[in-house]
Amino acid sequence: MRIAAMADVHAKGEEDQPRVTKLLADAAEDADVILLGGDLTDHGRQSEAEGLLAAVRDLDVPVVAVLGNHDHESGCASELEAILRSGGVHCLEGQGVVIDGVGFAGAKGFAGGFGRNVVRAFGEDALKAFVNASVVEAQGLRGALRALDAQVKVALTHYSPVLATVATEPAEIHSFLGASRLGAAIDEGGATIAFHGHAHHGALEGRTEGGVPVYNVSLPVLRDAAGASHLLIEV
């Protein structure tokens, strides 16, 4: 199976539809499945999701997606998911789907830091809530991967599961770009490969502690590192 992966499309609505349509059409020409790793919309507005859906409807390949932080901005995440699902998009949040024998598990993920610098649930309730959100997202991804009945399992998140793909970002924001809890979930869930977005100035490739390949497919990274608007991987 040929997978075309990208993230951070940031669809802005009707006026932005030609750009989004071309991005997806170009990916569909190369691939059997398209992955969208979050920040599908610019401000999480329903009109932006409807513009993205209009571009998706013209495709003849399946689309698998997760939401990103921008998709939550307007407090309409559930409505955005419903819009996308109405057009056949597999919008995953702690869920999985098998397409032509390949399993896909997705979750937005969350922040929290990496390795020795992971944020711990100690002190104020606000900090504990922050950490709990990270833990819950990782648990959802782990569970979705484990539930897949497939030999090849693809993990899709918005936030990064490894430091390597965000290390070129300013060190001060590493903890807000992802969490090693997601990397552990990918390993423990038996993933074959993983994709994420969010880190616009990150690096293209990394690996989890267990050796699973991880790709940052944020559009700015793809354009800088590969001169392309999607990453094509065969599994």
C-alpha positions, 0 to 999 in steps of 0.5 A: 500500500502506498501512503501519502501523508501530510499535516498542517493543511490549515484550510481557511474556507471557501477562498482557500479551497483551490489550494487545498484541492490541489494538495489532496489531488496531488497526493491522491495521484500517488497513493492508495490512502491519504493521511492527514495529521491534524491542523486540518483547519486554521481556526477550527471553524465549521466553514473551514471543515466544509471547505476541506470536505469539498476537496475530499469529496472529489478523491477516489482514495480513502482519507484517514485523519486526526484533529490538531490543536488548531481544530480545537480553537473554536470549541467545535471539535465534535462538529468538525469530526461529524462534518468530515465523517459525513464525507467518508473521512476516517476521523480517528481519536483513540480509534482504528480502522483497517483498510485493505489489510493495513491498520491505522490508529489515530489520536490527536496526542498532546504535549508533555515533554520527552525523556527526563524532561517529561512533565510530571503530575505533581503540584497544582490541579492545573498541572495535573490536568495538563499531564492527565490530558497527555496520559489519556491521549497516549492511552487512547492511541495504545488501545487503538493500536492493540485493537487492530487486527492487522500485521502492519499498523500505522500510527497517526498523531498531531503531536510528536511522539519523539524528541528527534523530530522536534529537536530543531525547534526552540528548546523552550517549546519542546514540551509543548510539541509532543510527549514521549508517552506517545512514543511509548504507546506506539511501541507498546501498541505494536506500530510499524510506522508513525506519522505526526505534524504540529512542529513546523520547524522540526525535522523529517525523521526520528525513531521511538525508543523501540525503533519504530520509524517516525515522520514529521509530515507538517507541510513546512517540513516536507517542503523544506526537507523534501521539496514536496507537499506530501510524503509517500511511503510504501508499507 
